Structures are given as structure tokens and as C-alpha cells.
Amino acid sequence: MKLFGIELGSDILFTYPTFTNILLVIIAITVVKIAFGKEIVFLFRKSWGSFTKRSVRKKHDDWVAICKERVGWIQKVNAKPLNLENRYLKKLTFEVSPIGNPSNWRAGFMLGNERSQPQMIVDSDNAVMIHTGSPPPIAKAQHVWIYDKEHVVNHPTFVAVTMLSKNKLTFNIEINDKNFLIVYANNQQVYAKYIQSSYRKKVYLLAWGDYADCKVKFTNVSFIV
């Protein structure tokens, strides 16, 4: 018997049982591959697809955005990217609140593609950006402003939501497999639209002051990818 051009006699096969076992395994693998090759590849791909689609829950440390002048960043904006590990965002939850009593503050999030620019705050060609903040103060209510392809810089739409806590607002973001985005602020729906799948690859927490320095705290940040 020859294997890879080497003559194997019965003395070698029976003298070295480990070698014989290895040879039998190689033969068995070869037979299985020939007989069930396509089925094995299909099952492997199916299993791998299920593995890569599994949801992963992650938490982010609390973050204090220090909003001050930065070269190339407008309106004292500060941004924190979330590490999605090259996966698609499915859910995001966080709370925002100003530190102290700033005369002006803004805070929210941006969902965008690879070209999105958080330093510009509003990038309607490449992202959706939603935020809260003050002024204006509203009795027992809080504004949430929205920017997307239909609502560009200086022309946002807004929703007034009930305040559940003084100077604190909770965002909940959900995106299904068909890329339908729903955003809740203080448990009230403020946005519901289809977005491009590429917008699920980049997520930033944003805070800024229109004309004054400020600090904004992001707490209880968690997300699912």
C-alpha cells in the first residue's frame, strides 16, 4: 500500500497503531467530504450565520461630555463613539442630564454611516441626529429636536415630551431587522422611520452648548448589537 508515494507494509501498520488510527481518520474524513461535501458546507454556513446574528448586550461607562471650544468642532460639541464591534445596532438606552445649571446645553445621539461627521452636529446627508436640551424651558415638558434628510440644519422638527425628572431625560432607541427605527424619549415615541442599514454601523453620543461652555452627563448607557 502506498500513501503519498510512500510504501506502507503491514509491518508498519500493525507495529504503529497510532499511525493506523490517524490513517483511518484521514480516510474517513475524505469519504465524508466526498459523500456529503455540499451538505457540510451548507450546515456550516447556516450555523455561522446564526452565530454572527446572535444579539450581544453591552454596557458603556458613564460619560461626562465637556463642551468647550475645539478646533474643527462647531458649537463646543463633544462626541463619544460607541464600539459596535463592526455589528449592526439593534437597541440603545441612555439618560442625559446637565451638570450644574448651564444657561444653554444640548445632548443626544447620532446614527450614521461611515461618512457621518459628529463634529458638525447635523449631517443630514449621512446621519440621523436627535437631541434634547434647553432653553426653551417648558412647564412640565421638554423639547426633543430631530434632524434627518427631511429636516436639515437650522430646520429641525421637534416633539414636546412630559418631564419625568427635573433636568433628566431618557432615550430608548430600537431598530428591527428591516431597519425601521423607533425612538422614545421619556417613554414617549418621538420618531419612527425606515433608515439606511449603513446608519446602524456608527453611533455617537453628542453634547454641546450653542454659545456657552457646559457639562452634560450620560448615564445608564447600554446597547444591543
C-alpha positions as CSV (number, residue, x, y, z in Angstrom):
1,M,0.0,0.0,0.0
2,K,1.2,3.5,-0.9
3,L,0.3,6.8,0.8
4,F,1.7,10.0,-0.7
5,G,4.2,7.9,-2.6
6,I,5.5,6.0,0.5
7,E,5.2,2.2,0.6
8,L,3.4,1.1,3.7
9,G,3.8,-2.5,4.6
10,S,1.6,-4.5,7.0
11,D,4.5,-4.5,9.5
12,I,4.4,-0.7,9.7
13,L,0.6,-0.6,10.0
14,F,0.4,-3.1,12.8
15,T,3.5,-2.1,14.6
16,Y,2.4,1.5,15.0
17,P,-1.3,1.5,16.0
18,T,-1.3,5.3,16.4
19,F,-0.3,5.7,12.8
20,T,-3.0,3.4,11.8
21,N,-5.6,5.4,13.7
22,I,-4.5,8.6,12.1
23,L,-4.7,6.9,8.7
24,L,-8.2,5.7,9.3
25,V,-9.3,9.2,10.4
26,I,-7.9,10.7,7.2
27,I,-9.7,8.1,5.1
28,A,-13.0,8.7,7.0
29,I,-12.7,12.5,6.5
30,T,-12.0,12.0,2.8
31,V,-15.0,9.7,2.4
32,V,-17.4,12.1,4.3
33,K,-16.1,15.1,2.3
34,I,-16.8,13.3,-1.0
35,A,-20.2,12.0,0.0
36,F,-21.5,15.0,2.0
37,G,-19.3,17.9,1.0
38,K,-22.1,20.2,-0.1
39,E,-24.3,19.4,2.8
40,I,-21.5,20.1,5.3
41,V,-20.7,23.4,3.7
42,F,-24.4,24.4,3.8
43,L,-24.8,23.4,7.5
44,F,-21.6,25.2,8.4
45,R,-22.7,28.4,6.7
46,K,-26.1,28.2,8.3
47,S,-24.6,27.7,11.8
48,W,-22.1,30.5,11.2
49,G,-24.9,32.8,10.1
50,S,-26.9,32.1,13.2
51,F,-23.8,32.6,15.3
52,T,-23.0,36.0,13.8
53,K,-26.6,37.2,14.1
54,R,-26.9,36.5,17.8
55,S,-27.5,39.6,19.9
56,V,-24.8,40.9,22.2
57,R,-25.7,43.2,25.1
58,K,-23.0,45.8,26.0
59,K,-22.7,48.5,28.6
60,H,-20.7,51.7,28.4
61,D,-19.3,53.6,31.4
62,D,-21.0,56.8,32.4
63,W,-19.5,59.7,30.4
64,V,-19.3,63.4,31.1
65,A,-19.2,65.5,28.0
66,I,-17.1,68.6,28.5
67,C,-18.4,71.1,25.9
68,K,-15.9,73.8,25.1
69,E,-14.1,75.2,22.0
70,R,-12.3,72.7,19.9
71,V,-10.5,73.3,16.6
72,G,-12.7,71.9,13.8
73,W,-15.6,71.2,16.1
74,I,-18.5,73.6,16.0
75,Q,-20.6,74.9,18.9
76,K,-18.4,73.4,21.6
77,V,-19.6,69.9,20.7
78,N,-18.1,66.8,22.3
79,A,-18.8,63.3,21.0
80,K,-18.3,59.7,22.2
81,P,-18.4,56.9,19.7
82,L,-19.8,53.6,20.9
83,N,-17.8,50.4,19.9
84,L,-20.3,48.3,18.0
85,E,-17.5,45.8,17.0
86,N,-18.5,46.1,13.4
87,R,-22.0,44.9,14.1
88,Y,-25.4,46.5,13.5
89,L,-27.1,48.4,16.3
90,K,-30.4,46.9,17.5
91,K,-31.1,48.8,20.7
92,L,-29.6,51.8,22.6
93,T,-30.7,53.2,26.0
94,F,-29.2,56.1,28.0
95,E,-30.0,59.1,30.2
96,V,-28.8,62.7,29.8
97,S,-28.7,65.5,32.4
98,P,-26.7,68.8,32.6
99,I,-24.2,69.2,35.4
100,G,-24.9,72.4,37.4
101,N,-27.2,75.0,35.9
102,P,-25.8,75.9,32.5
103,S,-27.5,78.7,30.6
104,N,-27.6,76.5,27.5
105,W,-27.0,72.8,26.8
106,R,-27.8,70.2,24.2
107,A,-27.4,66.4,24.4
108,G,-28.5,63.4,22.3
109,F,-27.2,60.9,19.7
110,M,-26.2,60.4,16.1
111,L,-26.8,57.3,14.0
112,G,-24.8,57.5,10.8
113,N,-22.8,55.8,8.1
114,E,-19.0,55.7,7.6
115,R,-19.0,59.3,6.3
116,S,-21.0,60.8,9.2
117,Q,-19.4,63.8,10.9
118,P,-20.2,64.2,14.6
119,Q,-18.1,67.3,14.8
120,M,-20.6,69.0,12.6
121,I,-23.5,68.0,14.9
122,V,-26.0,68.0,12.0
123,D,-25.1,65.8,9.0
124,S,-28.4,65.1,7.3
125,D,-26.8,63.5,4.2
126,N,-25.2,60.8,6.3
127,A,-27.0,60.6,9.6
128,V,-30.0,61.0,11.9
129,M,-29.4,63.2,14.9
130,I,-31.9,63.6,17.8
131,H,-31.3,65.7,20.9
132,T,-32.9,67.4,23.9
133,G,-31.7,70.4,25.9
134,S,-32.5,73.9,27.0
135,P,-33.6,76.6,26.5
136,P,-36.5,77.0,26.0
137,P,-37.9,75.9,29.4
138,I,-41.4,74.5,29.2
139,A,-43.6,73.8,32.2
140,K,-43.6,70.1,32.9
141,A,-42.4,69.3,29.3
142,Q,-39.2,69.1,27.4
143,H,-38.3,69.6,23.7
144,V,-36.8,66.8,21.6
145,W,-35.3,68.1,18.2
146,I,-34.9,65.9,15.2
147,Y,-32.6,66.2,12.2
148,D,-32.7,63.8,9.2
149,K,-32.9,64.1,5.4
150,E,-36.2,66.0,5.6
151,H,-35.1,68.2,8.5
152,V,-31.7,69.8,7.8
153,V,-29.5,72.2,9.7
154,N,-31.5,75.1,11.2
155,H,-34.8,73.4,10.1
156,P,-35.4,70.6,12.6
157,T,-38.8,69.3,13.7
158,F,-39.5,68.8,17.3
159,V,-41.7,67.0,19.8
160,A,-42.6,68.1,23.3
161,V,-42.5,65.2,25.9
162,T,-43.5,65.1,29.5
163,M,-40.8,65.6,32.0
164,L,-40.4,62.6,34.3
165,S,-37.4,64.0,36.2
166,K,-36.1,67.6,36.6
167,N,-33.2,68.1,34.1
168,K,-33.0,64.5,33.1
169,L,-34.3,62.7,30.0
170,T,-34.2,59.0,29.0
171,F,-33.7,57.9,25.4
172,N,-34.6,54.4,24.1
173,I,-33.8,53.5,20.5
174,E,-34.9,50.3,18.8
175,I,-34.1,49.2,15.2
176,N,-35.6,46.0,13.7
177,D,-34.2,43.7,11.1
178,K,-35.9,45.7,8.3
179,N,-34.1,48.9,9.5
180,F,-37.2,50.5,11.0
181,L,-36.0,53.0,13.7
182,I,-38.2,53.9,16.7
183,V,-37.0,56.5,19.2
184,Y,-38.6,57.0,22.6
185,A,-37.9,60.0,24.9
186,N,-39.2,59.5,28.5
187,N,-41.2,56.5,27.2
188,Q,-43.0,58.7,24.5
189,Q,-42.5,57.9,20.8
190,V,-40.8,60.8,19.1
191,Y,-39.5,59.2,15.8
192,A,-40.5,56.3,13.6
193,K,-39.0,55.8,10.2
194,Y,-37.0,53.5,8.0
195,I,-33.3,54.3,7.8
196,Q,-30.5,53.0,5.7
197,S,-28.8,49.9,7.1
198,S,-25.5,51.7,7.0
199,Y,-26.8,54.1,9.7
200,R,-26.6,51.3,12.1
201,K,-22.8,51.0,11.9
202,K,-21.8,54.3,13.6
203,V,-23.3,55.6,16.8
204,Y,-22.2,58.7,18.7
205,L,-23.3,60.3,22.0
206,L,-23.3,64.0,21.5
207,A,-23.4,67.1,23.7
208,W,-22.8,70.8,23.1
209,G,-23.6,74.3,24.0
210,D,-24.8,76.8,21.4
211,Y,-22.9,79.7,23.0
212,A,-21.8,78.7,26.5
213,D,-19.5,76.0,27.9
214,C,-21.3,73.3,29.7
215,K,-21.0,69.7,31.0
216,V,-23.6,67.0,30.4
217,K,-23.6,63.6,32.0
218,F,-24.6,60.4,30.1
219,T,-25.6,57.6,32.4
220,N,-27.0,54.0,32.2
221,V,-25.7,53.6,28.7
222,S,-26.4,50.2,27.3
223,F,-26.9,48.8,23.8
224,I,-27.5,45.6,21.9
225,V,-25.8,44.7,18.6
